[in-house]
Amino acid sequence: MARKLPPLKALRAFEAAARHLSFTQAAAELHVTQAAISHQVKILEENLGLPLFRRLNRRLVLTAAGQIYLPVLREAFDRIAAGTKQLYKDDDSGPLQISVLPSLAAKWLLPRMSRFRDRHPDIDVMISANNKLVDFSDDSVEMGVRYGRGEYPGLQVDLLLSDEVFPVCSPSLMKGPHPLRTPDDLRHHTLLHDEISREDESPDWRSWLRAAGVTGVDWSRGPGFSDSSMVIEAAAAVQGVALGHRWLAAADLDSGRLVQPFGPSIPSKHAYYIVCPPALAERRRVRLFREWLLEEAERTSAETAALASC
């Protein structure tokens, strides 16, 4: 015989609202509006034919029926969550699937991957380099590294690397008929643009020139590139001056392929974040790779600070 159950959305809305004794907090937890919670609770009350809440002096209280129903639903949802968590724990075979921005993959992650393989030779990592937001409900991807403000509702989010931008160029541009010595000298050189930065409101040439107090330079001139690592490569190939992101330019600055001719460095409102569904975070391979990424970020920051103090 088929089970006769009220609508699942209504049950979830009631359980969250009853647990918090607040429609507002339930709405925040379920990432819906307060009106949606109220609507779903009303549907459930009509379905049951019983009132579940009563308002007293602006306080939300449970009726006798609500007090009976809450522990039943809480136990049911807890068991579903526990079963789902165990399912993900057991599904720990095969390679780790991660999605990373192409620029960060090429300039920061890939040169470090040998250290992860040495530490965990039993874990194979499949890296998908793309700029698309990951749909964890449809994709096989278990973890992503994204550049943004850290606002990823419903996901576990860890700050990986903060960011700043500053001019970078080939050392050869420090010499010649128009050597780069001060920001005003940019008027004689081609400006290279990161189109991704323009789209996500990261600092661009217009904001950098303003911060440097430079006027009379057409910030919009010069070619643009769809990936930040391409901008770095164009600068190293003496095609112009780029605004380099700290961690994308770091290796080329250390090797001498690039130099920072002058400041200032502008902090970005965006940063690199590790994101994954909370349930997937319990998988061994996901947990170990996340821990390793955070260690590498700490190592990178320490190395950069040591070089700056020399």
LUMLO-307316 format. One record per residue (C-alpha): x, y, z; residue in one letter. Coordinates in steps of 0.02 Angstrom, whole numbers, plus 32768, in hexadecimal, padded with zeros to 4 digits. Layout:
<sevos>
XYZA...
</sevos>
This chain:
<sevos>
800080008000M804280AC7FD1A806F811E8062R800181B78074K80798246809BL80658303809BP80CE8364801CP818983578043L81A68412802AK8120843980A9A816A83BD8125L8218840B8112R81D284BA8129A8173848A81C6F8205842A8213E827D84BD81FAA81FF853E8238A81D284D482CFA828784B482FBR82B2856E82F5H820585AB832BL8220862C82A1S81E7863581EDF827586AF81CAT82FE863A8206Q82AE85A681ADA82AB860A810CA83658633811FA8390857B813EE832E853C80A7L836185CF8036H82AE86058013V824386998043T81E386AB80E6Q814386AF8080A817086078033A818585B980E0I80DE86008118S808B85BE8079H80D1850E808FQ809F85088147V7FEE853B8116K7FEB84B08093I802184328117L7F9F846E8195E7F1784608111E7F5583B380E0N7F5183788196L7EB683D981C6G7F0E84168262L7F6184BA8297P801B84A382BCL804D855382F4F800085DC835CR803D86918368R804486DB8418L8083878D8430N80EA87838390R813186DC83C9R811B863D8366L80E885A783D0V80BA84F483A4L800D84B283BFT7FF784088413A7FF283B98365A809184158333G80EB83D883D0Q80BD832583A6I80EE833582EEY8197838E8302L81FC83008353P81B5828382D7V81ED82EB8242L8294831A8292R82BF826282AAE8289823981F9A82F382C381ACF83878297821CD837F81E381E1R83768218812BI840B828D8143A846F8205819CA844881868116G847A8201808DT851C822B80E8K8546817280F9Q852081598040L859E81DF8011Y861E8199808CK860F80ED803ED861F81357F8DD86D981597F9FD871C80FB7F0AS875B813D7E65G87B581E17E3EP879082867E92L873682F97E18Q875A83B37E31I873384517DCES87B384DE7DD0V87C485837D74L883B856A7CE0P88AD85F87D17S88C285B87DCAL88D785057D8BA896285367D13A89BF85B47D7EK89A985757E31W895C84C97E43L89B0845B7DC0L8A6484877DF2P8A3B844B7EA2R89DB83AB7E7BM8A74833A7E89S8A76835E7F44R89C4831D7F56F89EC82817EEFR8A85825E7F5BD8A1C826B7FF9R8983820C7FBAH89B9819B7F2AP891681397F39D88AA81D07F08I889D81FF7E50D886282B07E2DV880282DE7D90M880B839A7D73I878983F27D09S87C884A07CDFA873785147CB5N86E485B67CE9N8634856E7CFCK85DE85657DA4L85CF84B07DD9V852284637DE6D854683E27E6DF849983967E5AS84B783637DA5D857483577D94D85EC82D27DCFS865B835E7E12V867683507ECEE86D683F17EF0M86F384987E9DG876B852A7EB0V871885CD7E81R874386877E7CY86C186F77ECBG868087437F6CR8667869D7FC6G85AA86A17FB8E857B85EF7F88Y84D885C07FE2P84C4850C8015G857C84E07FFEL860D84CB8075Q8680855F804FV873785758081D87A2860C8058L883885CE7FF6L8897866A7FBFL887287237FD1S88A1878A7F38D88EE882E7F01E892188747E58V89B588DD7E1CF8A1089027D77P8A83887C7D30V8AEC887A7C93C8B84882E7C40S8C2A886B7C88P8C5588AC7BD9S8BD389367BECL8C3B897E7C7AM8CB889B47BF5K8CAD8A007B48G8C6E8AA87B07P8BDC8AAF7B84H8C128A4E7C20P8B8D8A2A7CA1L8BC38A897D3CR8B248ADE7D79T8A698AC17D5BP8A688B587CE6D8AD88AF77C6FD8A458A847C47L8A0B8B047BC5R8A968AC27B53H8A678A097B65H89DC89927B35T896389657BC0L892C88AE7BC6L887E88897C09H883587F67C68D878287E87C29E875287747CB9I878387FA7D35S871588787CDCR868188027CE9E869587DA7DA2D86BC888D7DD6E876F886A7E0AS87E788FF7E02P880B89307D4DD887B89B17CFBW87FE8A3C7D18R87F88A1E7DD5S88B489FF7DE0W88E08AA17D85L886A8B007DF6R88BC8AB37E91A89698ADE7E4CA89348B937E2EG89588B877D73V88F68BF17CF8T89028C037C3CG89138B487C1AV88898AF57BB4D88648A607C23W87F38A0C7BA2S887689F77B18R88D089537AF9G88A0889D7AD9P883788327B4DG8843877A7B7CF87BD87027BB8S882D86AF7C3AD88A086FB7CBCS893086857C97S892F86BF7BE1M894687737C1BV89DE873D7C80I8A2886E17BEBE8A0B87777B79A8A6887E77BF4A8AF9876C7BFDA8AFD876A7B3EA8B1D88287B3FV8A7188507AF7Q8A4C88D57B7AG8A2C88F37C33V89AB888A7C91A895488987D38L898F87F87D88G892F879B7E0EH89A587747E9FR89A086B77E9AW899686A77DDDL8A3087137DC3A8A9686D47E58A8AF786487E01A8B2686B77D6DD8B5C87427DE2L8BC886C87E44D8C1986847DA5S8C3987327D5EG8BC9871A7CC5R8B6387AB7D09L8B8888417D77V8B1988B87DD7Q8B5789627D99P8AFD89C77E1EF8A6589CB7E92G89E989DE7ED6P89A089327EF6S88E289387F03I888688B87F70P87F988617F15S874B88497F5FK8752879D7F12H87B787077F4BA87CE864E7F23Y875A85D87F81Y874B851C7F92I869584E87F80V863E84417F92C859883FA7FD1P85A283D9808DP857683218075A860583087FF8L8680835A806FA867B82B980D7E86C58251804CR877982238075R87C2825C7FCER876483017FD5V879883238089R884F82FA8068L885983657FCBF880483F78022R887E83EC80B4E891183E4803AW88D2847D7FD9L88C784E28079L897784AC80AAE89B984E07FFFE89648589800DA89B585A280B7E8A5E856F8071R8A4985E67FDDT8A1E8678804DS8AB3865580BFA8B2B8648802CE8AEB86EB7FE2T8AFC87448089A8BAF8703809CA8BE087417FEEL8B9187EC8011A8BFA880080AFS8C9F87DC8055C
</sevos>
